Amino acid sequence: MALGFTTSSDFGSLTVLPDKGLTRNAQPQVRRVTFGDGYEQRTTYGINSVQETYNVSFKNRTRGEIENIAGFLKSLKGVTSFIFTVPDHASTEEVTGVLDSTTDNEKSIRVVCDSFLESYQYEDFYSLSAVFRRVYE
């Protein structure tokens, strides 16, 4: 599978590729206890303790393509998850113990779309940016 996601058949079963510049924000969830003398203890919070969000954009696309992407995201209402394929060099490192930047690995994850923004560019071209949040189901 290529990077991106596929819309449902109601929206043309499009394979949607995000623009270059996709960003991932990872925030570990940590429980901390701090004592008066500056001593601190930390532990992870939960099984999947790293929250991830992805900022994606779809710039200068035709009106029809943006309408299909927006329609698909609207239909999910921020509740229903979908599969999103992202680059993942770390999977090689986890298996072999060596970070190999020459291997282009990908992983498919489940995400929900918390928010998206549509904008008019020019003539019949529009753009859309969105925030996808990784979920574990």
C-alpha positions in Angstrom: 0.0 0.0 0.0 1.2 3.5 -0.7 1.1 6.2 1.9 -2.3 7.7 2.5 -5.8 6.2 2.8 -8.7 5.0 0.7 -12.1 6.6 0.9 -15.3 4.5 1.0 -17.2 3.6 -2.1 -19.7 6.4 -1.4 -16.9 8.8 -2.1 -15.4 7.2 -5.2 -13.1 4.6 -3.4 -10.2 7.1 -4.0 -6.7 6.3 -2.9 -5.7 9.6 -1.3 -2.1 10.5 -1.0 -1.1 13.4 1.3 1.3 16.1 0.2 4.9 15.8 1.1 5.6 17.4 4.5 3.4 15.1 6.5 4.3 15.6 10.2 3.9 13.3 13.2 3.7 14.5 16.7 4.4 11.9 19.4 3.7 12.7 23.0 4.6 10.0 25.7 2.0 9.7 28.5 4.0 9.5 31.7 3.1 9.4 35.4 5.5 11.4 37.5 6.0 11.5 41.3 8.2 14.3 42.5 9.6 14.3 46.0 10.7 17.4 48.1 14.4 16.7 47.6 14.2 16.8 43.8 14.0 13.0 43.4 11.6 11.9 40.7 10.1 8.6 39.7 8.4 8.0 36.3 6.4 5.3 34.7 4.5 4.9 31.5 0.7 5.5 31.5 -1.1 2.6 29.9 -0.2 0.0 27.3 -0.1 2.3 24.3 1.6 5.2 26.2 2.6 7.3 23.2 -0.1 9.5 21.7 0.4 10.3 18.0 -1.2 12.9 15.8 -0.5 13.4 12.1 -0.9 16.8 10.3 -1.7 16.1 6.7 -2.4 18.4 3.8 -3.9 18.1 0.3 -3.0 21.2 -1.6 -4.1 22.5 -5.0 -6.4 19.7 -5.8 -9.5 19.8 -7.9 -12.8 20.8 -6.3 -14.2 17.3 -6.9 -11.3 15.6 -5.2 -11.4 17.9 -2.1 -15.2 17.5 -1.9 -14.7 13.7 -1.9 -12.0 13.8 0.8 -14.1 16.3 2.9 -17.2 14.2 2.4 -15.5 11.1 3.5 -14.0 12.8 6.7 -17.4 14.4 7.5 -19.2 11.0 7.2 -16.9 9.5 9.9 -17.8 12.4 12.3 -14.6 12.1 14.2 -15.8 8.8 15.7 -15.2 6.1 13.1 -11.6 5.1 12.6 -10.0 4.4 9.2 -6.7 2.9 8.1 -3.9 5.4 7.3 -0.6 4.2 5.9 2.5 6.2 7.2 6.3 5.9 6.7 8.0 3.8 9.4 11.7 3.3 9.5 11.5 2.2 13.2 9.9 -1.1 12.4 13.2 -2.3 10.9 15.1 -1.1 14.0 12.7 -2.9 16.3 13.3 -6.2 14.5 17.0 -6.0 13.7 18.3 -3.5 16.4 19.9 -1.4 13.6 18.3 1.7 12.2 18.5 1.3 8.4 17.5 4.5 6.7 17.9 2.9 3.3 14.8 0.8 3.7 11.4 2.5 3.1 9.0 0.7 5.4 5.4 1.6 5.9 2.9 0.7 8.6 -0.9 0.9 8.5 -2.5 2.4 11.6 -6.0 3.3 12.7 -6.8 7.0 13.0 -9.7 9.3 13.5 -9.9 12.8 12.0 -10.4 15.3 14.8 -10.5 18.3 12.6 -10.0 19.5 9.0 -10.0 22.8 7.2 -10.9 23.4 3.6 -9.7 26.5 1.7 -10.2 27.9 -1.8 -7.0 28.5 -3.8 -7.8 29.7 -7.3 -10.2 28.9 -10.1 -11.4 25.3 -9.5 -8.6 24.3 -7.1 -9.0 23.9 -3.4 -6.9 22.6 -0.4 -7.6 20.7 2.7 -5.5 20.2 5.8 -6.4 17.8 8.6 -5.3 16.4 11.9 -5.4 12.6 12.3 -5.1 11.1 15.7 -3.9 7.5 16.2 -6.3 5.2 18.0 -6.0 1.6 19.3 -9.1 -0.5 18.9 
